Amino acid sequence: MAKTLAKAPFRADIVGSFLRPQSLKEARKQFQAGEITKEDLRSIEDLEIAKLVEKQKESGLQVVTDGEFRRKYWHADFICAIEGVQTVEVEVAGFFQGEMKKLTSYTVASPLKFPEDHPFLADFRYLNGLAGDHTAKITIPGPNMIFHSGVLNSEIYAENPSYPSLDAVAKDIAKVYQDAIQAFYDAGCRYLQLDDTSWGAFFSQASREKMEAKGWDVNELMERFAEITIESIAHKPEDMLISLHVCRGNFKSAWLYEGDYEAVAQQLFSRVNVDTFFLEFDNERSGDFEPLRYIHNQNVALGLITTKTAELEDSEEIKKRVAEAAEYVNLDHLCLSPQCGFASTEEGNLITEEEQWAKVRHVVQIAHEIWEE
């Protein structure tokens, strides 16, 4: 068994999702066909999550997740269980280079509230019971995923808004997350990750122009995005770590947004006071490390190992890139991770499970060599 990197910030970390095993895919099909019960499906999920946790430990990770094995999507399952959110099935065109045809989306249809019995709380308790001396991390979508997709980009909301103003809905979104963070803490969570692709809409000039065409002031929206996140985590317990993964989208090895972090760096890095930023730097679309100059006394998980392809990155090149990042953020505040999860949706990226675990072990080994822990 590999030695684990146990010191926080965890030098080898993961974004969270893993490829669904075939047995789980088959069970979900059987459930949808009415051949097994919800309880049967959950039992199979429990078994596969237990196996996954052991594999993460064996790979040398100190942080373990449930791989998002109970979810269809990385974000919609959580958001659609919030009171006031209405689920919407939509046809999409051009998403993820045309790979995605249908999407389970949502809109804010009535006043928002975090339910005391949100299913993710039970999911976390099960994971935490498996973690042992490892740290159980729960991943949930960030608050701007509701604001961006459920309000700003929702035609249903535009036609029949359920709040009198954007200020009012933003306030309630933040309250939902304040309540969610406290609920997870009470359930034993000490490491929570917010995943957020909405910031990606600001990365490129083309995507900013699309937002402006809808009548939005891009600079004002970036400021509001920052304020929503700041307010959402304003009351987090002191002994709870909260990270923010700022992603460009991930579906079957395809992406949604292009561009570097420069456009959002000042609002995001200098204002949003999470403990760790998980950032993608795995290809030319990601840009250089200069935007990290706005980071202040926070950790950065450098997503230098791609989950989209199977080829293992050259270890020495990764070390050089970490050294380049250390020109902007002290090495003690850096760690290494894959750039995204391996399966942001149940379909998963276009790699095999064996290739997935090779990537995880690669992250752990390189981190050992850099930080000598």
N, C-alpha and C positions, 0 to 999 in steps of 0.2 A: 504493500500500500504506500502511495506517495506521501511524503511529508506535506502537511498543510501549511498554508500561509495564514496564520491566525491573527496577526496584528492588524487592527483597524488604523488607517484605511487598508482594506484587504488588498494586498498587492496583486493578487490574481482574483479577478471578480468576473461575473457574468451578467448579461442583461436579463436573462430569466427564462425564456421559452426554449423548449426542446422539441425535436421531431417526435410526433406521436407514433408509438409502436403499432404494428399491424393489428395486434390483438385489440387494442383500444379503438382503432378505426373500424374494425369489424363490429365491435360491441355497439358503437354509436350508430352504425347502419341498422343493426338489429333493433335498437331502441326506437329509431325513427320509423321502422317498419312495424312496430308494435309487437315484436317477437320477444322482447325482454322488458322488464319493468325498470322504472327509474332507480329503484333500490338495487337491482341487478347491475345496472350500469355503474352506479356509484361504487359498488363493491369491486368491480373490475378496475375502475379508476384508482381506488385506494391501493390495490395491489400493484398497479403499474407505477404509481407515484412512489410507493415504498421502494421498488426496484430502482427507480430513477435517483432517489436520494442516495442510495448506497453507491450507485455509479459515480455520482458527483463527489462523494467522499473519497472513493477509491482513486479518482482522478487528481486528488490533491487540493480540491477546493475547500475553503473553510465556510463559504456561504453556500447554502442550498435553497433551491426553489422547488415548487411542485411542477415546474415545466409548463405551467398553464394548461395542464392536461385536461382540465374540466371545461375549457373554453373553446368556443368556435373562433372568436376573435380576441386579440389582445386587449381590446378596449370596450367593445359593444356589450359584452356579457356583464361587465361591471356597471356601466352607465345605464343600461336598460333596466337594471334592478333598482334604480333610484326612483323614489316616488316623484311623480310629475313628469317623467320622461316617457315619451311614446315611441315605440319601435316602428320603424318604417322600412319595408323592403323596396329597394330601388334598383333599376337597371342602370348600369354605368358604361360609359364608352371612353376609351383612351386612358383609363386608370392603369397605372403600373405597366406602361408600354403595351396596353391592350390586353394584358393577361387576365384582368379581373372583369367579369361580365355582370355580376350581381353583388349587391352589398346590403348587409343589414345595417341600416342607419337609424337615426333617432332625431326627435325634435323635443324641445321643451314645451309641453302642452299645458301644464298647470304648475302651481307653486311647488318648488323643489324641496325635498327633505331626504336625509339619509335614514333609511329604515333600520331599526334596531336589530332586525333579523336578516340583514343583508347576507346572502349566501356565501360571500367571500370570507366572512368572519369564521364560519364553520370550516371552510376550506383551509384557512390559515391555522386554526387550532389543530387540525389533523397533521398538517405539515410540521408544525412546531413540535408535535409529539414524536416525530420521526428524527428530528434534528440532532438530538443528543447534545454532545459538546460542540456542535457546529451552530452557525447562526442561520436561522430561517428568515428568508427575505420574501416579502409579499410584493408583487408588482401590480400596480393599478394605473389606469390612464390618468394623466394630469387634468386639472380643472379646466384648462383651456380647450380640451377636447369637447367638453360640453358647450362652452361659449362659442367656439369656432364652428363646429359641425351642427350643433343643436339649435343655434341661434343665428349667427351671422350668415351661414351658408344654407340655412333651412328655408326653402320656399314656403313650407307649411307655416313656419313661425312668422315669416314676413307677411303672409296673408292674414294671419290671425294671432298676433303676439299675445302671449299669456302674462306679460309683465308690462307695466306702464313705461319703462325706460330700460336702457342697457345698464344703467347704474343699479337698478333694482335687481335685475337678473344676475348681474355680476356679484352683488352682495350675497344673494342666496346660494350661488354656486360656491363661494368661499365658505359659507356656513356649512354646506354639505360636507366639504372636505375637512373642515375643523372637526365636525362630529365624527367623520370617518376615521380620521387620524386618532382621535381619542378612543374610539371603539376598538381599533386594531391594537392600540397600546394596552387597553384593558384586557384584550384577548392574549396578551403576551408578546406582541410584536415590538421589536426594538430596531428593526431595519425595514424601512418601507421605501419603495421606489415608485416615482411618478414617471410614466412614459408619455411622451408628448411629440406628436408630429406637426402640431399646428404652427409651431415656430418656423417650420420649413417653408410655409407659405410666404415668408418674408425674404427668403434667401436669394432668389434670382429676380432680376428686373422684370422678366416675363410674368412671374407669378404675382409680383407686387402690382403690376399693371392690371391684372385680372381683378384684384381686390379694389383698386381705384376705380375700375369701370363699374363696379357695383355701388360706387358712391362713398367708399370708406377712405378715411385719411390714414394712410399706412403708419405714419409715425405715432398718431394718437392710439391706433390699435396696439402697436408694440408696447407702448406705455401701459395700456390697460391690461394687456396680457401679463406683463410683469407684476402689476398691482394685484391682479387676481391671485397669482401664485403666491406672492408675498403674504397676502391676507389669509390665504388658505392654510399656510403653515405657521401663522403668527403665534399660535398657542401650543405648538408641539412640545411634548415633554422634553426636558433637557437631555435625558439619557436615551433618546430615540434618534437614530440616524435617518435622515431623509435624503434620498438622491433624486436627481432629475435626469432622465435619458432623453436627449433632444435628437430625434431620429428623422431621417429623410424618407421613411416609409419602407416596408418590407413585405413583399408578397411573392412567393414562389421565385425567390432570388431577383425579383424586379424591384424598382424603387419608384417613389412618387415625386420627390423634389430634388432639385440640383442647386448647387451653389455653396459657398463657404459660410462661416459663422459671422463674418464681419458686419453684415447688415444688422444683426441682432445683438452683437457682442456687448455694447454699452448698456443697453436696457436689461439684457439677460444676465450677463456675468457680473456686472458691477452692482446690481440691485437685488437679484433673486438670491436669498440667503439660504439655499440648501447646503447640506454638508458636502455633497459630491455631485459633480456634473459628469454624466456619461456622454461622451461625444464621439462622433464618427469621424475617423481620419483614415479610412482604409483605401481610398482611391483618389484620383485627380479631381473628382467632383467635390471633394471635401475641403480643398484649399489647404493653406499652411497653418502654422500654429500661432501666427501673429495675433489673432483675436483673443488669445488667452492672456494678453497683457492686462485685460480688465479683471481677471480673477484676483480675489483678495482673500487670503487665508482660508481657502476652500480646497477640497481635493478634486482632482480630475482623473477619471478613468479613461485612459486613451484607448479608443476603439480602433486599434491598428490591425486586428486580425479579422478578416472578413468571414461572415457566415454564408455568403452568397455563392461561393465557389469552394471546391474541395482542396485546391492546391495549398500546401503549407507555405507560409511566408518565410523568407530567409531570416533566420534569427538575428544575424548580425545587422541586417538592414533595420529590423525592428528596434534593436538597441540604439542604433544611430538616430532613429526618429524620436525615441524617448529622450535621448540627449538633447535633441533640437527643442523639444517641448520644454525641457528643463531650463532653457534660456528664458522662459516666460513664467514658469511655475516651478517652485523648488521641488527637487526630486522627492523629498520627503512627503510631498502632497500629491504625488503622481502614483497611479497604479495602471494595470494593464487589463484589458478585457476584449472580448469579441466586439465588433462594431454594433451588432444588434443581436436579437434572439435568433434561434435557428428555425423557429416556426411561429411567426407573429399571427398566423392563422392556422387552422387545423391542417391545411394542405401541406405546409412546411416548405422549406427551401429545397432547391434541386441538388441535394447532396444525400449521402447515405448516413445511417446511424454510425457506422464505423468511422466515416470521415468526420462526422460531428465530434465524436469523442477524441479523435486525433487533434482537432482544433483546440478543444478544451485543455488537453494535456500540453499542447504547445504553449498556450497562454501561461499555464502554471510553471512550466520549465523555464521559459524566458524570464518570467518574473523572479524566480529563484536566482537566476544568474545575474539579473540587474541589481536586486536588493540584497542578495546574499543572505536570505533568511531561511 
